[in-house]
Amino acid sequence: MKKFIYTMALTFTLFLTSCSGKLNKDNYEKISNDMSVSQVESILGKGESQASSNVDLGEYGGNISTEVMTWQSGTKVISITFSNGKVMGKAQNGL
């Protein structure tokens, strides 16, 4: 039983370490406007959607969709805003 608990604790620690390893200043700087969600996720891993909206402007401009996604590990946070699936803004805290 102790061996099982030790193995689970080690696995969990390695999982957290691998996730937080991608949240750093170098990877944040790699993110630029007009990158797609999949391009960003290839750098940071899977993000979490925080908010989204979809507006149909009809004849004045078509459809505009916006989504804010975050990546977080402890106090490290990267937040990216996408418009029509492309990066339009980014922010970070704790990197």
N, CA, C and O atoms as a GROMACS GRO file, in nm:
protein
  380
    1MET      N    1   0.082  -0.120   0.000
    1MET     CA    2   0.000   0.000   0.000
    1MET      C    3   0.087   0.126   0.000
    1MET      O    4   0.056   0.223  -0.070
    2LYS      N    5   0.195   0.125   0.078
    2LYS     CA    6   0.283   0.242   0.082
    2LYS      C    7   0.346   0.265  -0.054
    2LYS      O    8   0.364   0.379  -0.097
    3LYS      N    9   0.380   0.157  -0.122
    3LYS     CA   10   0.441   0.169  -0.254
    3LYS      C   11   0.343   0.232  -0.353
    3LYS      O   12   0.383   0.315  -0.436
    4PHE      N   13   0.217   0.194  -0.345
    4PHE     CA   14   0.113   0.250  -0.431
    4PHE      C   15   0.098   0.400  -0.406
    4PHE      O   16   0.093   0.478  -0.502
    5ILE      N   17   0.091   0.441  -0.282
    5ILE     CA   18   0.075   0.582  -0.247
    5ILE      C   19   0.198   0.661  -0.294
    5ILE      O   20   0.184   0.770  -0.348
    6TYR      N   21   0.316   0.606  -0.275
    6TYR     CA   22   0.438   0.671  -0.321
    6TYR      C   23   0.436   0.688  -0.472
    6TYR      O   24   0.471   0.795  -0.523
    7THR      N   25   0.397   0.584  -0.544
    7THR     CA   26   0.392   0.589  -0.690
    7THR      C   27   0.291   0.694  -0.737
    7THR      O   28   0.320   0.770  -0.830
    8MET      N   29   0.175   0.700  -0.675
    8MET     CA   30   0.073   0.799  -0.712
    8MET      C   31   0.122   0.941  -0.684
    8MET      O   32   0.100   1.032  -0.765
    9ALA      N   33   0.187   0.961  -0.571
    9ALA     CA   34   0.238   1.094  -0.537
    9ALA      C   35   0.346   1.137  -0.636
    9ALA      O   36   0.349   1.253  -0.677
   10LEU      N   37   0.433   1.046  -0.673
   10LEU     CA   38   0.538   1.077  -0.770
   10LEU      C   39   0.479   1.109  -0.906
   10LEU      O   40   0.522   1.203  -0.972
   11THR      N   41   0.380   1.032  -0.949
   11THR     CA   42   0.313   1.056  -1.077
   11THR      C   43   0.247   1.193  -1.079
   11THR      O   44   0.260   1.267  -1.176
   12PHE      N   45   0.176   1.226  -0.973
   12PHE     CA   46   0.109   1.356  -0.963
   12PHE      C   47   0.210   1.470  -0.965
   12PHE      O   48   0.187   1.572  -1.031
   13THR      N   49   0.320   1.456  -0.895
   13THR     CA   50   0.424   1.559  -0.892
   13THR      C   51   0.484   1.579  -1.030
   13THR      O   52   0.504   1.693  -1.073
   14LEU      N   53   0.513   1.470  -1.101
   14LEU     CA   54   0.567   1.480  -1.236
   14LEU      C   55   0.468   1.546  -1.331
   14LEU      O   56   0.508   1.625  -1.417
   15PHE      N   57   0.339   1.516  -1.314
   15PHE     CA   58   0.235   1.577  -1.397
   15PHE      C   59   0.233   1.728  -1.376
   15PHE      O   60   0.230   1.804  -1.473
   16LEU      N   61   0.234   1.772  -1.252
   16LEU     CA   62   0.232   1.915  -1.223
   16LEU      C   63   0.358   1.984  -1.273
   16LEU      O   64   0.352   2.096  -1.324
   17THR      N   65   0.470   1.920  -1.259
   17THR     CA   66   0.595   1.977  -1.306
   17THR      C   67   0.596   1.994  -1.457
   17THR      O   68   0.643   2.095  -1.509
   18SER      N   69   0.544   1.894  -1.528
   18SER     CA   70   0.544   1.902  -1.675
   18SER      C   71   0.450   2.013  -1.723
   18SER      O   72   0.480   2.079  -1.823
   19CYS      N   73   0.339   2.034  -1.656
   19CYS     CA   74   0.246   2.141  -1.695
   19CYS      C   75   0.307   2.278  -1.668
   19CYS      O   76   0.303   2.366  -1.753
   20SER      N   77   0.364   2.296  -1.550
   20SER     CA   78   0.418   2.426  -1.514
   20SER      C   79   0.543   2.459  -1.594
   20SER      O   80   0.576   2.576  -1.608
   21GLY      N   81   0.612   2.358  -1.646
   21GLY     CA   82   0.732   2.381  -1.724
   21GLY      C   83   0.707   2.460  -1.851
   21GLY      O   84   0.798   2.526  -1.902
   22LYS      N   85   0.586   2.456  -1.903
   22LYS     CA   86   0.553   2.529  -2.026
   22LYS      C   87   0.515   2.674  -1.998
   22LYS      O   88   0.515   2.756  -2.089
   23LEU      N   89   0.482   2.704  -1.874
   23LEU     CA   90   0.442   2.841  -1.840
   23LEU      C   91   0.565   2.919  -1.795
   23LEU      O   92   0.596   2.927  -1.676
   24ASN      N   93   0.633   2.976  -1.893
   24ASN     CA   94   0.752   3.055  -1.865
   24ASN      C   95   0.758   3.173  -1.961
   24ASN      O   96   0.684   3.180  -2.059
   25LYS      N   97   0.847   3.266  -1.929
   25LYS     CA   98   0.859   3.390  -2.006
   25LYS      C   99   0.896   3.363  -2.152
   25LYS      O  100   0.845   3.430  -2.242
   26ASP      N  101   0.984   3.266  -2.177
   26ASP     CA  102   1.025   3.235  -2.314
   26ASP      C  103   0.907   3.190  -2.398
   26ASP      O  104   0.889   3.237  -2.511
   27ASN      N  105   0.825   3.098  -2.345
   27ASN     CA  106   0.708   3.052  -2.421
   27ASN      C  107   0.605   3.164  -2.437
   27ASN      O  108   0.540   3.173  -2.541
   28TYR      N  109   0.590   3.246  -2.335
   28TYR     CA  110   0.497   3.360  -2.345
   28TYR      C  111   0.539   3.452  -2.460
   28TYR      O  112   0.454   3.499  -2.536
   29GLU      N  113   0.667   3.477  -2.472
   29GLU     CA  114   0.717   3.565  -2.578
   29GLU      C  115   0.699   3.505  -2.717
   29GLU      O  116   0.696   3.578  -2.816
   30LYS      N  117   0.688   3.374  -2.728
   30LYS     CA  118   0.668   3.308  -2.857
   30LYS      C  119   0.528   3.333  -2.913
   30LYS      O  120   0.505   3.320  -3.033
   31ILE      N  121   0.433   3.368  -2.825
   31ILE     CA  122   0.294   3.390  -2.867
   31ILE      C  123   0.284   3.528  -2.932
   31ILE      O  124   0.324   3.628  -2.873
   32SER      N  125   0.229   3.531  -3.053
   32SER     CA  126   0.215   3.658  -3.123
   32SER      C  127   0.076   3.669  -3.187
   32SER      O  128   0.007   3.569  -3.206
   33ASN      N  129   0.038   3.791  -3.219
   33ASN     CA  130  -0.092   3.815  -3.282
   33ASN      C  131  -0.105   3.732  -3.410
   33ASN      O  132  -0.007   3.706  -3.479
   34ASP      N  133  -0.227   3.693  -3.437
   34ASP     CA  134  -0.266   3.615  -3.555
   34ASP      C  135  -0.231   3.467  -3.547
   34ASP      O  136  -0.257   3.393  -3.642
   35MET      N  137  -0.172   3.419  -3.435
   35MET     CA  138  -0.152   3.276  -3.419
   35MET      C  139  -0.287   3.210  -3.390
   35MET      O  140  -0.374   3.271  -3.329
   36SER      N  141  -0.304   3.086  -3.435
   36SER     CA  142  -0.427   3.013  -3.410
   36SER      C  143  -0.424   2.949  -3.271
   36SER      O  144  -0.320   2.943  -3.207
   37VAL      N  145  -0.541   2.903  -3.226
   37VAL     CA  146  -0.550   2.834  -3.098
   37VAL      C  147  -0.458   2.712  -3.099
   37VAL      O  148  -0.388   2.688  -3.001
   38SER      N  149  -0.458   2.636  -3.207
   38SER     CA  150  -0.374   2.515  -3.212
   38SER      C  151  -0.226   2.550  -3.209
   38SER      O  152  -0.147   2.474  -3.151
   39GLN      N  153  -0.185   2.661  -3.269
   39GLN     CA  154  -0.045   2.702  -3.262
   39GLN      C  155  -0.006   2.738  -3.119
   39GLN      O  156   0.103   2.702  -3.073
   40VAL      N  157  -0.094   2.809  -3.049
   40VAL     CA  158  -0.067   2.846  -2.910
   40VAL      C  159  -0.062   2.720  -2.824
   40VAL      O  160   0.027   2.706  -2.740
   41GLU      N  161  -0.157   2.628  -2.844
   41GLU     CA  162  -0.158   2.506  -2.764
   41GLU      C  163  -0.038   2.417  -2.793
   41GLU      O  164   0.001   2.338  -2.708
   42SER      N  165   0.023   2.429  -2.910
   42SER     CA  166   0.144   2.352  -2.937
   42SER      C  167   0.261   2.404  -2.854
   42SER      O  168   0.358   2.332  -2.832
   43ILE      N  169   0.253   2.529  -2.809
   43ILE     CA  170   0.357   2.589  -2.725
   43ILE      C  171   0.326   2.571  -2.577
   43ILE      O  172   0.413   2.533  -2.499
   44LEU      N  173   0.200   2.599  -2.537
   44LEU     CA  174   0.164   2.602  -2.396
   44LEU      C  175   0.090   2.478  -2.346
   44LEU      O  176   0.077   2.458  -2.226
   45GLY      N  177   0.042   2.395  -2.437
   45GLY     CA  178  -0.043   2.283  -2.397
   45GLY      C  179  -0.189   2.325  -2.400
   45GLY      O  180  -0.221   2.435  -2.445
   46LYS      N  181  -0.276   2.239  -2.355
   46LYS     CA  182  -0.420   2.263  -2.358
   46LYS      C  183  -0.458   2.374  -2.260
   46LYS      O  184  -0.420   2.370  -2.143
   47GLY      N  185  -0.531   2.473  -2.309
   47GLY     CA  186  -0.577   2.583  -2.224
   47GLY      C  187  -0.719   2.562  -2.177
   47GLY      O  188  -0.787   2.468  -2.219
   48GLU      N  189  -0.763   2.650  -2.091
   48GLU     CA  190  -0.899   2.643  -2.037
   48GLU      C  191  -0.976   2.767  -2.081
   48GLU      O  192  -0.932   2.880  -2.057
   49SER      N  193  -1.091   2.747  -2.145
   49SER     CA  194  -1.173   2.858  -2.190
   49SER      C  195  -1.239   2.924  -2.070
   49SER      O  196  -1.301   2.857  -1.987
   50GLN      N  197  -1.226   3.056  -2.060
   50GLN     CA  198  -1.284   3.131  -1.949
   50GLN      C  199  -1.411   3.205  -1.989
   50GLN      O  200  -1.504   3.218  -1.909
   51ALA      N  201  -1.415   3.253  -2.112
   51ALA     CA  202  -1.532   3.327  -2.160
   51ALA      C  203  -1.531   3.329  -2.311
   51ALA      O  204  -1.425   3.323  -2.374
   52SER      N  205  -1.650   3.337  -2.370
   52SER     CA  206  -1.657   3.347  -2.515
   52SER      C  207  -1.783   3.424  -2.553
   52SER      O  208  -1.881   3.429  -2.479
   53SER      N  209  -1.778   3.484  -2.672
   53SER     CA  210  -1.895   3.554  -2.723
   53SER      C  211  -1.896   3.541  -2.875
   53SER      O  212  -1.793   3.515  -2.937
   54ASN      N  213  -2.013   3.560  -2.931
   54ASN     CA  214  -2.031   3.550  -3.074
   54ASN      C  215  -2.131   3.658  -3.116
   54ASN      O  216  -2.243   3.662  -3.067
   55VAL      N  217  -2.088   3.746  -3.208
   55VAL     CA  218  -2.174   3.856  -3.251
   55VAL      C  219  -2.187   3.852  -3.403
   55VAL      O  220  -2.087   3.846  -3.475
   56ASP      N  221  -2.311   3.854  -3.450
   56ASP     CA  222  -2.336   3.859  -3.594
   56ASP      C  223  -2.365   4.004  -3.633
   56ASP      O  224  -2.466   4.061  -3.592
   57LEU      N  225  -2.274   4.062  -3.711
   57LEU     CA  226  -2.290   4.201  -3.753
   57LEU      C  227  -2.364   4.213  -3.886
   57LEU      O  228  -2.379   4.322  -3.940
   58GLY      N  229  -2.409   4.100  -3.936
   58GLY     CA  230  -2.485   4.099  -4.060
   58GLY      C  231  -2.408   4.161  -4.175
   58GLY      O  232  -2.291   4.130  -4.197
   59GLU      N  233  -2.473   4.247  -4.247
   59GLU     CA  234  -2.412   4.308  -4.366
   59GLU      C  235  -2.297   4.404  -4.331
   59GLU      O  236  -2.224   4.446  -4.421
   60TYR      N  237  -2.281   4.438  -4.202
   60TYR     CA  238  -2.178   4.534  -4.163
   60TYR      C  239  -2.043   4.470  -4.128
   60TYR      O  240  -1.949   4.542  -4.095
   61GLY      N  241  -2.032   4.341  -4.134
   61GLY     CA  242  -1.902   4.284  -4.101
   61GLY      C  243  -1.903   4.136  -4.074
   61GLY      O  244  -1.800   4.081  -4.035
   62GLY      N  245  -2.012   4.070  -4.093
   62GLY     CA  246  -2.016   3.926  -4.072
   62GLY      C  247  -2.020   3.888  -3.926
   62GLY      O  248  -2.081   3.956  -3.844
   63ASN      N  249  -1.955   3.778  -3.894
   63ASN     CA  250  -1.960   3.720  -3.761
   63ASN      C  251  -1.827   3.742  -3.689
   63ASN      O  252  -1.721   3.721  -3.746
   64ILE      N  253  -1.833   3.785  -3.564
   64ILE     CA  254  -1.713   3.802  -3.483
   64ILE      C  255  -1.727   3.715  -3.359
   64ILE      O  256  -1.821   3.729  -3.282
   65SER      N  257  -1.631   3.624  -3.341
   65SER     CA  258  -1.630   3.541  -3.220
   65SER      C  259  -1.506   3.577  -3.139
   65SER      O  260  -1.398   3.600  -3.195
   66THR      N  261  -1.522   3.579  -3.009
   66THR     CA  262  -1.413   3.612  -2.918
   66THR      C  263  -1.409   3.508  -2.808
   66THR      O  264  -1.513   3.465  -2.758
   67GLU      N  265  -1.287   3.467  -2.770
   67GLU     CA  266  -1.270   3.370  -2.661
   67GLU      C  267  -1.147   3.408  -2.580
   67GLU      O  268  -1.043   3.445  -2.636
   68VAL      N  269  -1.159   3.399  -2.448
   68VAL     CA  270  -1.046   3.421  -2.359
   68VAL      C  271  -1.009   3.286  -2.300
   68VAL      O  272  -1.093   3.217  -2.242
   69MET      N  273  -0.882   3.248  -2.315
   69MET     CA  274  -0.833   3.122  -2.262
   69MET      C  275  -0.720   3.149  -2.164
   69MET      O  276  -0.644   3.245  -2.181
   70THR      N  277  -0.708   3.064  -2.062
   70THR     CA  278  -0.600   3.079  -1.966
   70THR      C  279  -0.525   2.947  -1.949
   70THR      O  280  -0.577   2.838  -1.971
   71TRP      N  281  -0.400   2.964  -1.910
   71TRP     CA  282  -0.312   2.855  -1.871
   71TRP      C  283  -0.259   2.892  -1.735
   71TRP      O  284  -0.207   3.003  -1.717
   72GLN      N  285  -0.272   2.802  -1.636
   72GLN     CA  286  -0.232   2.837  -1.500
   72GLN      C  287  -0.163   2.720  -1.433
   72GLN      O  288  -0.202   2.604  -1.448
   73SER      N  289  -0.059   2.754  -1.358
   73SER     CA  290   0.008   2.658  -1.271
   73SER      C  291   0.055   2.735  -1.148
   73SER      O  292   0.148   2.815  -1.156
   74GLY      N  293  -0.010   2.710  -1.036
   74GLY     CA  294   0.022   2.786  -0.914
   74GLY      C  295  -0.006   2.933  -0.936
   74GLY      O  296  -0.118   2.971  -0.970
   75THR      N  297   0.095   3.016  -0.916
   75THR     CA  298   0.078   3.161  -0.933
   75THR      C  299   0.111   3.207  -1.074
   75THR      O  300   0.097   3.326  -1.105
   76LYS      N  301   0.155   3.116  -1.161
   76LYS     CA  302   0.186   3.151  -1.299
   76LYS      C  303   0.059   3.144  -1.384
   76LYS      O  304  -0.008   3.041  -1.386
   77VAL      N  305   0.028   3.254  -1.452
   77VAL     CA  306  -0.093   3.259  -1.534
   77VAL      C  307  -0.062   3.327  -1.667
   77VAL      O  308   0.001   3.432  -1.671
   78ILE      N  309  -0.108   3.265  -1.775
   78ILE     CA  310  -0.105   3.327  -1.907
   78ILE      C  311  -0.248   3.333  -1.956
   78ILE      O  312  -0.319   3.232  -1.954
   79SER      N  313  -0.292   3.449  -2.000
   79SER     CA  314  -0.427   3.470  -2.050
   79SER      C  315  -0.418   3.523  -2.193
   79SER      O  316  -0.347   3.620  -2.220
   80ILE      N  317  -0.489   3.458  -2.284
   80ILE     CA  318  -0.483   3.498  -2.424
   80ILE      C  319  -0.624   3.519  -2.477
   80ILE      O  320  -0.713   3.437  -2.454
   81THR      N  321  -0.644   3.629  -2.549
   81THR     CA  322  -0.772   3.660  -2.611
   81THR      C  323  -0.762   3.630  -2.760
   81THR      O  324  -0.671   3.676  -2.828
   82PHE      N  325  -0.859   3.552  -2.809
   82PHE     CA  326  -0.865   3.516  -2.950
   82PHE      C  327  -0.986   3.584  -3.013
   82PHE      O  328  -1.093   3.590  -2.952
   83SER      N  329  -0.970   3.634  -3.133
   83SER     CA  330  -1.080   3.688  -3.211
   83SER      C  331  -1.085   3.609  -3.342
   83SER      O  332  -0.988   3.606  -3.418
   84ASN      N  333  -1.199   3.546  -3.367
   84ASN     CA  334  -1.214   3.459  -3.484
   84ASN      C  335  -1.102   3.356  -3.493
   84ASN      O  336  -1.051   3.327  -3.601
   85GLY      N  337  -1.064   3.301  -3.378
   85GLY     CA  338  -0.967   3.193  -3.372
   85GLY      C  339  -0.822   3.235  -3.382
   85GLY      O  340  -0.734   3.150  -3.392
   86LYS      N  341  -0.794   3.366  -3.378
   86LYS     CA  342  -0.658   3.416  -3.388
   86LYS      C  343  -0.624   3.505  -3.267
   86LYS      O  344  -0.710   3.577  -3.216
   87VAL      N  345  -0.499   3.498  -3.221
   87VAL     CA  346  -0.457   3.579  -3.107
   87VAL      C  347  -0.471   3.727  -3.138
   87VAL      O  348  -0.426   3.774  -3.242
   88MET      N  349  -0.536   3.799  -3.046
   88MET     CA  350  -0.547   3.944  -3.060
   88MET      C  351  -0.493   4.017  -2.937
   88MET      O  352  -0.480   4.140  -2.938
   89GLY      N  353  -0.463   3.942  -2.831
   89GLY     CA  354  -0.406   4.004  -2.711
   89GLY      C  355  -0.361   3.897  -2.614
   89GLY      O  356  -0.409   3.784  -2.617
   90LYS      N  357  -0.266   3.934  -2.526
   90LYS     CA  358  -0.216   3.839  -2.428
   90LYS      C  359  -0.175   3.914  -2.302
   90LYS      O  360  -0.145   4.033  -2.306
   91ALA      N  361  -0.175   3.842  -2.189
   91ALA     CA  362  -0.131   3.897  -2.061
   91ALA      C  363  -0.074   3.783  -1.979
   91ALA      O  364  -0.107   3.667  -2.000
   92GLN      N  365   0.014   3.818  -1.886
   92GLN     CA  366   0.073   3.717  -1.800
   92GLN      C  367   0.088   3.772  -1.658
   92GLN      O  368   0.090   3.893  -1.636
   93ASN      N  369   0.099   3.680  -1.564
   93ASN     CA  370   0.123   3.718  -1.425
   93ASN      C  371   0.208   3.610  -1.361
   93ASN      O  372   0.178   3.491  -1.373
   94GLY      N  373   0.312   3.649  -1.293
   94GLY     CA  374   0.393   3.555  -1.216
   94GLY      C  375   0.499   3.479  -1.292
   94GLY      O  376   0.557   3.385  -1.238
   95LEU      N  377   0.526   3.516  -1.416
   95LEU     CA  378   0.627   3.442  -1.491
   95LEU      C  379   0.765   3.486  -1.453
   95LEU      O  380   0.864   3.434  -1.506
   0.00000   0.00000   0.00000
